[in-house]
Amino acid sequence: MVKAIVGANWGDEGKGKITDMCADSADIVVRFQGGANAGHTIINQYGRFALHLLPSGIFHSHIINVIGNGVAFDVNALKNEMSEVNAAGVKFNLAISNRAQLLLQHHILLDTYEEERLADRKFGSTKSGIAPFYSDKYAKTGIQVRELYDRAQLKDKLKAMYEKINIQFKYLYHKPEIDYLEVFETLNDYAEFIRPYVTDTSKLLRDAVKEGKNILLEGQLGTLKDTDHGIYPYVTSSSTLAGYAAVGAGIPPYEIKDIIAVTKAYSSAVGEGPFVSEITDEEEAEELRRRGGDKGEYGAKTGRPRRVGYFDTVATRYGCALQGATEVCMTCLDVLSYLETIKVCTGYELDGTVYTDFLTTSDLYKAKPVCTELKGWNCDIRGIDSYDKLPAEAKAYVDFIEKEIGVHISMVSNGPKREEILYR
Ligand code: GDP
């Protein structure tokens, strides 16, 4: 059985916790897109970890963790992450696709230089090299993992590649050029480091599907950051949709039977771009930001404050629809416990008309939120171990959102720990 866990919103919905939790019954956990630019926070018996590239199944020794072909594969980031989790005593199985492409130092530099050049027109990139990486991939000038093992060909390719890159570095950004021979040496080290893990992961997964194994596809970010369907251009450079998992992992699309879209009980977003339900009152926003997640709403990768807002049923209905969600998990319900009343955004007003379907970026910028106010439960709900025991107002909040988004909310999370989950 193949299951995908994906984000219904702007990312940071708490997918890491849900994947880690669902991993108990999985044989394989797969990363199929994105790179080390975002992070999943996982809290378990080994400690608190912000995973960027490693799949969330690494804490279960029986699981094979796959870095699929669709990933922006930063070997350096992987090395750092592996030493962190190894230091905590975690032993794990890893398989790296021989078709995954390498995210290189020049991608990170290009990302950084370009944001500098754009100045106040910047995208709010995490500067992890993701956009330049995918540009190279689709321009067919990237390097696949398997190419590391043909040294002569690799050397020739790098020479030609850096001729072009250095023109940009020198004349556009006025920065030092890159010596391709140094890159070549680094890549040779990378090749040896990852050699034990490299394999045809698509074949591994297709065989596992035939054997009836449980496979978990782990999405990064969320629908609204999808290159095509998100708030372009304030999106990421790979598809964040469950549908893309078939491509980024190399399995038949019809095998993905269960799609769990994760959404938070309120909204949060990082980076630039329109955010209709954003809380504009700084004091009100700061209070939610401080109480959000397990350590406040600050980026797992960058530590920068996240923008926060009211739950947005328009964006989430759209987010779930594009994911093809078969069920929804709502996280961080406990965070809202301090409120006497809770606002929910249920429409976008634009030029006197209220829209309940998601809009394109330019219209989103002009839209104003239309909100409904619900009664809060105003008491601590952490430690409650069954959905039925939640206060009536908390259940009414979940019911209201479920009705609005049109997909069954099968799980509600009332704390960051693995066991803090209520099934409906
Ligand atoms: P991901 O990228 O979707 O995995 O999300 P992040 O890990 O970046 O952000 C989610 C944050 O919320 C993390 O700090 C989690 O530890 C935390 N979290 C997840 N579920 C819950 C929950 O139910 N309640 C609280 N308070 N925090 C949660």
Boltz pocket constraint, residues with backbone or C-beta under 6 A from the ligand:
constraints:
  - pocket:
      binder: B
      contacts: [[A, 7], [A, 11], [A, 12], [A, 13], [A, 14], [A, 15], [A, 16], [A, 17], [A, 38], [A, 39], [A, 40], [A, 41], [A, 42], [A, 43], [A, 221], [A, 291], [A, 292], [A, 293], [A, 294], [A, 295], [A, 296], [A, 300], [A, 330], [A, 331], [A, 332], [A, 333], [A, 334], [A, 335], [A, 413], [A, 414], [A, 415], [A, 416], [A, 417], [A, 420]]
      max_distance: 6.0
